[in-house]
Amino acid sequence: MDLKEDPSHLLHTESVHASPLNHPVNVQAANSSSNSSIDSIDSNDTTASPDTANEQHNSYTGPNAQPSTKDKHITSLHQELSLLKQTLAQLTLTTSFWQTKHRTLHQQFLHTDTQLRVLTTEAATQTAQITALQQDRNQLRREALERDAEMGRLRGQVRDMKTFVSMSTRTEGQVSDGAFGEGMGRLGMGVQGWVVRYFRRGGLVDFDCLDPITLAELKGLAPTYENYYHAPGAKVHLLQSIVSRILVEMVLDTYFPGLSDEQVQRFHQMEETLSQLVRSEESINHWRASTLALLRRDAIQTLQDETDTHIEKVTLRIKRILDAITTDGPGSISSAPGSSHPSPRDSSLRSLATDAVDLARLLVAQKAVLRVYIPEVSSQQPILFDPDKMEDVGGEDEDEEALARREIWCVVFPGVIKHGDEKGGRMEFRNVIAKAKVLVR
């Protein structure tokens, strides 16, 4: 604090000099004492006798007169009175200063207290708002959980209704779409497991050293093999693609596995004749499904020899082409021709071919037209990835939009597309039952 603004320091300094006893002095007491002293002096002067006054006067006014004790006392009192007046003035200034300081601090306190009350009120308001928002959030969460549960119940009801409609409109021999999807999935996993088990440790030969017939057959089964067979891990995909293509050409895409070529031609001629006489595609599909279901149910034993011969042709072709393009590895040795004890590799392959025949017979015995979908890839005309009909097996993490802009190298396993409804009508309808498994470039 500035000494000019705070006069209280003067009080302590001058009080020391003003009081001989060096103790605090009461202003009012000092004034009253000084006044009483002066009055006593005046009264003494008044009551004194004339002779005494004259003597005193003579003693004071004498040429050699000395100041008396009374004069000294009066002078001292006047000095003390002057000091007390100065002290009183200083105390007045100090009192005024501290009163002003007190008023200022009190106003600041009131202002701070008002701000504190306002902030406390705002904090309470915000706390109440936060509590209300938390309650609203909890309510929304409960509503979202209820909606999710309701959606789950509705999905279950829709699924049950679809199953009920499918079962109600399905005649004997008709199979649900889910069963075909599971059947194709099992067959695809079987092909993959067979290739990995018996050809994982083997290598690929130099394709330039193949004989022209085998090389031409390889190009027909895998037209784009030159683009990807040297890539890491592409050997298994190439072999799967070859096996799948042979199964499609010789089993899955045939009219009815087990019929001879002449019998298949007669069935085609009958369908053409019926299509000329009956304009309804639904009726033609009913006839085809009923006829092939009859063969599947009652003619299996009659067609067994032809079926076994056909399965043997399929397995021999697969073994011949794979043995020609791969090097020998542990477990990849085939059984000798004419041997009565087939190797585990040949037995597993024959089991896969038999499963493919059973699935193909079930596909063609439906009123709806179920066609095997295998994209035709070629080096001259690349095919882009179609997320609606294809599934990438390369382990790419890209989304479907990014994959849709990329080409496919090969088809690892075919898919199935359903044309029409359960009754064989509305052939414009399309339903992808199983997506084709492809390797994206």
C-alpha positions in Angstrom: 0.0 0.0 0.0 1.2 3.5 -0.9 2.3 5.6 2.1 0.6 8.7 0.6 -2.7 6.9 0.3 -2.6 5.4 3.8 -1.9 8.0 6.5 -2.0 5.6 9.3 1.9 5.4 9.4 2.0 9.0 10.6 0.0 8.1 13.6 2.6 5.7 15.0 5.5 8.1 14.4 4.1 11.2 15.9 2.5 9.5 18.8 5.9 8.4 20.0 7.2 12.0 20.1 3.9 13.5 21.3 3.6 11.4 24.5 6.5 11.4 26.9 5.2 8.1 28.4 5.0 6.6 24.9 1.5 5.2 25.2 -1.7 5.6 23.1 -3.6 8.9 23.8 -7.4 9.3 23.8 -8.3 12.4 21.8 -11.4 13.3 23.7 -9.7 12.7 27.1 -6.8 14.8 26.0 -9.0 17.6 25.0 -11.0 17.5 28.2 -7.8 17.4 30.3 -6.4 20.3 28.5 -9.5 22.3 28.9 -9.8 21.6 32.6 -6.2 22.6 33.1 -6.7 25.9 31.3 -9.9 26.5 33.4 -8.1 25.8 36.6 -5.4 28.2 35.7 -7.9 30.9 34.9 -9.8 30.3 38.2 -6.6 30.5 40.2 -5.8 33.7 38.5 -9.3 35.0 39.3 -9.4 34.0 42.9 -6.0 35.3 43.7 -5.9 38.4 46.0 -4.7 41.8 44.6 -1.6 41.7 46.7 -0.7 38.3 45.6 -1.4 39.2 42.0 0.7 42.3 42.3 3.5 40.2 43.8 3.3 37.7 41.0 3.1 40.4 38.4 6.1 42.0 39.9 7.9 38.7 39.9 7.0 38.0 36.3 7.5 41.4 34.9 10.7 42.1 36.7 13.7 42.7 34.7 15.4 39.6 36.0 12.2 37.5 36.3 12.5 33.8 35.3 9.7 31.7 33.7 7.7 30.0 36.4 6.7 26.4 36.5 3.1 27.4 35.6 4.2 28.9 32.3 6.2 25.9 31.4 3.2 23.7 32.2 0.9 25.9 30.1 3.4 25.8 27.2 3.6 22.0 27.5 -0.1 21.7 27.5 -0.4 23.8 24.4 2.2 21.7 22.7 0.4 18.5 23.8 -2.9 19.9 22.6 -1.4 20.7 19.2 0.0 17.2 18.9 -3.4 15.8 19.9 -5.1 17.8 17.2 -2.7 16.6 14.6 -3.2 13.0 15.9 -6.9 13.5 15.7 -6.7 14.7 12.1 -4.5 11.7 11.2 -6.9 9.3 12.9 -9.8 10.9 11.0 -8.0 10.4 7.7 -7.1 6.8 8.6 -10.7 6.1 9.6 -12.0 7.6 6.4 -9.5 5.5 4.4 -10.4 2.2 6.0 -14.1 3.0 5.8 -13.7 3.5 2.0 -11.6 0.3 1.8 -14.3 -1.6 3.7 -17.1 -0.3 1.5 -15.1 -1.3 -1.6 -14.3 -4.8 -0.3 -17.9 -5.3 0.8 -19.2 -4.3 -2.6 -16.7 -6.8 -4.2 -17.9 -9.5 -1.8 -21.5 -8.8 -2.6 -20.7 -9.0 -6.4 -18.7 -12.2 -6.0 -21.4 -13.7 -3.8 -24.0 -12.8 -6.5 -21.8 -14.4 -9.2 -21.4 -17.5 -7.1 -25.1 -17.8 -6.6 -25.7 -17.4 -10.3 -23.1 -20.0 -11.2 -24.5 -22.4 -8.6 -27.9 -22.0 -10.1 -26.5 -22.6 -13.6 -24.7 -25.7 -12.4 -27.8 -27.0 -10.8 -29.7 -26.4 -14.0 -27.1 -28.1 -16.2 -27.0 -31.1 -13.8 -30.8 -31.4 -14.1 -30.5 -31.2 -17.9 -27.8 -33.9 -17.9 -29.9 -36.1 -15.7 -32.9 -35.6 -18.0 -30.7 -36.4 -21.1 -29.4 -39.5 -19.4 -32.9 -40.6 -18.7 -33.9 -39.9 -22.3 -30.8 -41.9 -23.5 -31.7 -44.9 -21.3 -35.3 -44.7 -22.5 -34.1 -44.7 -26.1 -31.9 -47.7 -25.4 -34.8 -49.6 -24.0 -36.9 -48.7 -27.0 -34.1 -49.7 -29.4 -33.8 -53.1 -27.6 -37.5 -53.5 -27.8 -37.5 -52.7 -31.5 -34.6 -55.2 -32.1 -36.5 -57.8 -30.2 -39.7 -57.0 -32.2 -37.7 -57.2 -35.5 -36.3 -60.5 -34.5 -39.8 -61.8 -33.8 -41.0 -60.4 -37.1 -38.1 -62.1 -39.0 -38.9 -65.3 -37.3 -42.6 -65.0 -38.3 -41.6 -64.2 -41.9 -39.2 -67.2 -42.0 -41.9 -69.4 -40.6 -44.4 -68.1 -43.1 -42.0 -68.7 -46.0 -41.4 -72.2 -44.7 -45.2 -72.8 -44.4 -45.8 -71.4 -47.9 -43.0 -73.5 -49.4 -44.2 -76.6 -47.7 -47.8 -76.0 -48.6 -47.1 -75.4 -52.3 -44.4 -78.1 -52.7 -45.4 -81.4 -54.2 -43.7 -84.7 -53.7 -40.0 -84.6 -54.7 -39.8 -80.8 -54.3 -36.9 -79.6 -52.1 -36.4 -76.3 -50.5 -33.8 -73.8 -51.7 -31.9 -74.0 -48.5 -31.3 -77.8 -49.0 -29.8 -77.1 -52.4 -27.6 -74.4 -51.0 -26.3 -76.8 -48.3 -25.8 -79.5 -50.9 -23.7 -77.3 -53.1 -21.7 -76.1 -50.1 -20.9 -79.7 -49.0 -19.9 -80.7 -52.5 -17.6 -77.6 -52.8 -16.0 -78.3 -49.4 -15.5 -81.9 -50.5 -13.7 -80.9 -53.7 -11.5 -78.4 -51.8 -10.6 -81.0 -49.1 -9.8 -83.6 -51.7 -7.5 -81.3 -53.6 -5.7 -79.9 -50.5 -5.2 -83.4 -49.0 -3.8 -85.1 -52.1 -2.1 -82.3 -54.0 -1.0 -79.8 -51.4 2.6 -81.0 -51.3 3.0 -81.6 -55.0 4.0 -79.0 -57.5 3.0 -78.0 -61.0 4.9 -79.2 -64.1 6.1 -76.9 -66.9 3.0 -76.4 -69.0 5.1 -75.9 -72.1 6.2 -79.5 -71.9 2.7 -80.9 -72.0 1.5 -82.9 -75.0 -0.8 -80.9 -77.3 -3.9 -82.8 -76.4 -3.5 -82.3 -72.7 -2.5 -78.7 -73.2 -5.6 -78.1 -75.3 -7.8 -79.8 -72.7 -6.2 -77.7 -69.9 -6.9 -74.5 -71.9 -10.5 -75.5 -72.3 -11.0 -76.2 -68.6 -9.0 -73.2 -67.3 -8.6 -70.7 -70.1 -6.8 -68.1 -67.9 -4.4 -70.5 -66.1 -1.3 -68.7 -67.5 -2.3 -65.5 -65.7 -2.3 -66.8 -62.2 -0.9 -70.3 -61.8 2.5 -68.9 -60.7 0.9 -66.8 -57.9 1.4 -67.9 -54.3 -1.4 -70.3 -53.3 -2.9 -70.3 -56.8 -2.1 -74.0 -57.4 -4.9 -75.2 -55.2 -7.4 -72.8 -56.8 -6.3 -74.0 -60.3 -6.8 -77.6 -59.4 -10.2 -76.9 -57.8 -11.2 -75.0 -60.9 -10.3 -78.0 -63.1 -12.2 -80.5 -61.0 -15.3 -78.3 -60.7 -15.4 -77.6 -64.5 -15.2 -81.4 -65.2 -18.0 -82.1 -62.7 -20.2 -79.3 -64.3 -19.6 -80.5 -67.8 -20.1 -84.2 -67.2 -22.5 -84.3 -64.2 -24.2 -81.1 -63.0 -25.0 -79.6 -66.3 -26.5 -82.8 -67.9 -30.1 -83.6 -68.5 -30.2 -86.5 -66.1 -27.0 -88.3 -65.1 -27.2 -92.0 -65.9 -29.2 -91.7 -69.2 -27.4 -92.6 -72.4 -26.9 -89.9 -75.0 -29.6 -91.5 -77.2 -32.1 -91.4 -74.3 -31.3 -87.8 -73.5 -31.9 -86.9 -77.1 -35.3 -88.6 -77.0 -36.3 -86.6 -73.9 -35.2 -83.4 -75.6 -37.3 -84.2 -78.6 -40.3 -84.9 -76.4 -39.9 -81.6 -74.6 -39.8 -79.8 -78.0 -42.9 -81.6 -79.1 -44.8 -80.7 -75.9 -43.6 -77.1 -76.1 -45.2 -76.9 -79.6 -48.5 -78.4 -78.4 -48.6 -76.7 -75.0 -47.8 -73.0 -74.7 -47.6 -73.0 -70.9 -44.0 -73.2 -69.6 -45.4 -74.1 -66.2 -47.1 -77.3 -67.7 -43.8 -78.2 -69.5 -41.9 -77.8 -66.2 -44.5 -80.0 -64.4 -44.1 -82.7 -67.0 -40.3 -82.6 -66.9 -40.2 -82.6 -63.0 -42.7 -85.4 -62.8 -40.9 -87.6 -65.4 -37.4 -87.1 -63.9 -38.7 -87.6 -60.4 -40.2 -90.9 -61.6 -36.8 -91.9 -63.0 -35.1 -90.8 -59.8 -37.5 -92.9 -57.6 -38.1 -96.0 -59.7 -35.3 -96.3 -62.3 -32.2 -96.1 -60.1 -31.5 -99.8 -60.3 -32.1 -99.9 -64.0 -29.8 -97.0 -64.6 -27.1 -98.2 -62.1 -24.8 -99.7 -64.7 -24.9 -96.7 -66.9 -24.4 -94.5 -63.8 -21.4 -96.4 -62.6 -19.8 -96.2 -66.1 -20.4 -92.5 -66.2 -18.9 -92.0 -62.7 -15.9 -94.0 -63.8 -15.4 -91.7 -66.9 -15.6 -88.6 -64.6 -13.0 -89.9 -62.2 -10.6 -91.1 -64.9 -10.7 -87.7 -66.7 -10.0 -85.8 -63.4 -7.2 -88.1 -62.5 -5.7 -88.0 -66.0 -5.6 -84.2 -66.2 -4.4 -83.6 -62.7 -1.7 -86.3 -62.9 -0.4 -84.7 -66.1 0.0 -81.2 -64.7 1.2 -82.0 -61.2 4.3 -83.6 -59.8 4.0 -86.6 -57.4 3.6 -85.8 -53.7 2.9 -87.9 -50.6 -0.5 -89.4 -50.8 -1.1 -88.4 -54.4 -0.4 -91.8 -55.9 -3.3 -93.3 -57.8 -4.3 -96.9 -57.9 -3.1 -99.1 -60.8 -5.5 -99.6 -63.7 -7.7 -102.6 -63.2 -6.7 -102.9 -59.5 -9.4 -104.4 -57.3 -8.2 -102.2 -54.4 -8.5 -98.5 -55.2 -6.3 -96.0 -53.4 -7.8 -93.7 -50.8 -7.4 -90.8 -53.3 -9.5 -92.7 -56.0 -12.1 -93.8 -53.5 -12.6 -90.2 -52.2 -12.8 -88.9 -55.8 -15.4 -91.5 -56.7 -17.5 -90.6 -53.6 -17.4 -86.9 -54.7 -18.6 -87.9 -58.2 -21.4 -90.0 -56.8 -22.5 -87.0 -54.6 -22.5 -84.8 -57.6 -24.7 -87.3 -59.5 -27.2 -87.4 -56.7 -27.3 -83.6 -56.4 -27.7 -83.2 -60.2 -30.6 -85.6 -60.3 -32.3 -83.7 -57.5 -31.8 -80.4 -59.3 -33.5 -81.5 -62.5 -36.4 -83.1 -60.7 -37.8 -79.7 -59.5 -40.6 -77.8 -61.1 -38.5 -74.6 -61.0 -35.5 -74.6 -63.4 -32.4 -74.8 -61.3 -29.3 -74.1 -63.4 -25.7 -74.4 -62.5 -24.0 -71.0 -62.8 -20.3 -71.0 -63.8 -19.0 -67.8 -65.4 -17.1 -68.3 -68.7 -13.7 -66.7 -68.2 -11.3 -66.1 -71.1 -8.2 -64.1 -71.7 -9.8 -62.1 -74.6 -13.0 -61.1 -72.7 -12.4 -60.5 -68.9 -15.3 -60.8 -66.5 -15.7 -58.4 -63.6 -16.7 -59.6 -60.2 -20.5 -59.7 -59.6 -21.3 -59.5 -55.8 -24.8 -60.7 -56.4 -23.7 -64.0 -58.0 -20.1 -64.5 -56.9 -18.1 -64.9 -53.7 -14.4 -64.2 -53.5 -12.2 -67.0 -52.0 -9.0 -65.0 -52.1 -9.5 -63.5 -48.6 -9.7 -59.9 -49.9 -10.9 -57.5 -47.2 -12.3 -55.0 -49.7 -16.0 -54.3 -49.8 -18.2 -55.5 -52.6 -18.1 -52.1 -54.4 -14.3 -52.3 -54.7 -14.4 -55.9 -55.7 -17.0 -55.2 -58.4 -14.3 -53.2 -60.3 -11.8 -56.1 -60.4 -11.6 -59.0 -62.8 -11.8 -62.7 -61.9 -9.0 -65.1 -62.6 -10.9 -68.4 -62.3 -14.1 -70.1 -61.0 -13.2 -72.3 -58.1 -16.7 -73.8 -57.7 -20.0 -73.1 -59.5 -23.2 -71.7 -58.0 -26.9 -72.4 -58.6 -29.6 -69.9 -59.8 -33.3 -70.7 -59.6 -35.6 -69.7 -62.5 -39.3 -69.4 -61.7 -41.3 -70.3 -58.6 -42.1 -73.5 -56.7 -44.8 -74.3 -59.2 -42.7 -73.9 -62.3 -44.3 -70.7 -63.4 -43.1 -67.1 -63.5 -39.9 -67.9 -65.2 -38.8 -64.2 -65.1 -38.1 -64.7 -61.4 -34.4 -65.2 -60.4 -33.1 -66.4 -57.1 -29.4 -67.1 -56.4 -29.4 -70.2 -54.2 -25.6 -70.6 -54.1 -23.0 -68.0 -55.2 -20.2 -69.1 -57.5 -16.8 -69.1 -55.7 -14.2 -67.2 -57.7 -10.6 -66.0 -57.4 -10.4 -62.2 -57.9 -7.4 -60.8 -59.8 
